[in-house]
Amino acid sequence: MQNLVSDSAGTILVRRARAAELKAVRALARSTPMAAHWLPAAFEAYCFAPSQKSEAQAKALFVACSAATGMPIGFAAFSALAMVDPSGAPAAECELENMAVAAEWRRQGVGKRLLHAGMLWCSGQSGTSLWLEVRASNRGAIALYEQTGFIVSGRRTAYYAEPPDDAILMRKKLF
Ligand SMILES: CC(C)(COP(=O)(O)OP(=O)(O)OC[C@H]1O[C@@H](n2cnc3c(N)ncnc32)[C@H](O)[C@@H]1OP(=O)(O)O)[C@@H](O)C(=O)NCCC(=O)NCCS
């Protein structure tokens, strides 16, 4: 499988997740309080979904791997809901659904590379915008999204539970 994004030193490789990596991806999500703790079937759906424009909702799971060990050190899951724009042209509403980077790998550009890989995929799905929701208290993730070009487009009061928090809705135009 082709490596989509790599850092200049080649120490981090970003590509679509493989079935054999799902256990490690789920463990990473479980050990990350701010990530969504999906059941195995949810991760499988993002890993195995046919990534085709003809699908009503295409899905993709990307992993960032350490080139030294080959082990996943981060992941990001994206969806693209097919629609038509006002002119009748094919388009897609895309969403970042879940993301985490292992604590020891943070602030080394892994999250940024995962987002770039996802944005490339969304553009390939005729995506017009990439949307996400993030806890208002998650300042690190919000900083990453702002640095990547997302802008705040709304706030959902008391959207999250355990612990309660508002959701910040952010959007990045893809063209
Ligand atoms: C949010 C998260 C994915 C960021 O991953 P990352 O690999 O550390 O991000 P990057 O290294 O690519 O950061 C790129 C830029 O984003 C900003 N940024 C990222 N994390 C930040 C933090 N904790 N505080 C402030 N700015 C931050 C910085 O501008 C950073 O550039 P710099 O390091 O040169 O200053 C990671 O912290 C994480 O897994 N958090 C827990 C799970 C989570 O919050 N998921 C998102 C749910 S919506």
The ligand as a Gaussian input file, in Angstrom:
#p B3LYP/6-31G(d) Opt

LIG

0 1
 C       -4.991000      16.781000      19.233000
 C       -3.881000      15.812000      18.807000
 C       -4.449000      14.809000      17.796000
 C       -2.751000      16.627000      18.152000
 O       -1.796000      15.721000      17.603000
 P       -0.257000      16.138000      17.436000
 O        0.407000      15.089000      16.646000
 O        0.337000      16.456000      18.766000
 O       -0.381000      17.496000      16.608000
 P        0.789000      18.175000      15.745000
 O        2.122000      17.832000      16.309000
 O        0.571000      17.850000      14.309000
 O        0.481000      19.717000      15.996000
 C        0.524000      20.672000      14.948000
 C        0.284000      22.042000      15.558000
 O       -0.993000      22.084000      16.214000
 C       -0.897000      22.877000      17.421000
 N       -1.017000      22.019000      18.611000
 C       -1.136000      20.667000      18.627000
 N       -1.281000      20.234000      19.918000
 C       -1.253000      21.342000      20.706000
 C       -1.354000      21.538000      22.111000
 N       -1.513000      20.523000      22.973000
 N       -1.299000      22.806000      22.584000
 C       -1.149000      23.850000      21.735000
 N       -1.029000      23.726000      20.384000
 C       -1.095000      22.486000      19.877000
 C        0.498000      23.490000      17.385000
 O        0.407000      24.699000      16.634000
 C        1.282000      22.438000      16.622000
 O        2.445000      22.942000      16.008000
 P        3.802000      23.086000      16.910000
 O        3.986000      21.810000      17.667000
 O        4.860000      23.329000      15.867000
 O        3.578000      24.263000      17.821000
 C       -3.276000      15.065000      20.036000
 O       -2.930000      16.011000      21.019000
 C       -4.218000      14.059000      20.657000
 O       -4.235000      12.883000      20.271000
 N       -5.027000      14.509000      21.636000
 C       -5.972000      13.602000      22.328000
 C       -7.095000      13.141000      21.404000
 C       -7.873000      14.295000      20.814000
 O       -7.970000      15.372000      21.379000
 N       -8.444000      14.044000      19.621000
 C       -9.245000      15.030000      18.921000
 C      -10.672000      14.908000      19.316000
 S      -11.687000      16.073000      18.437000

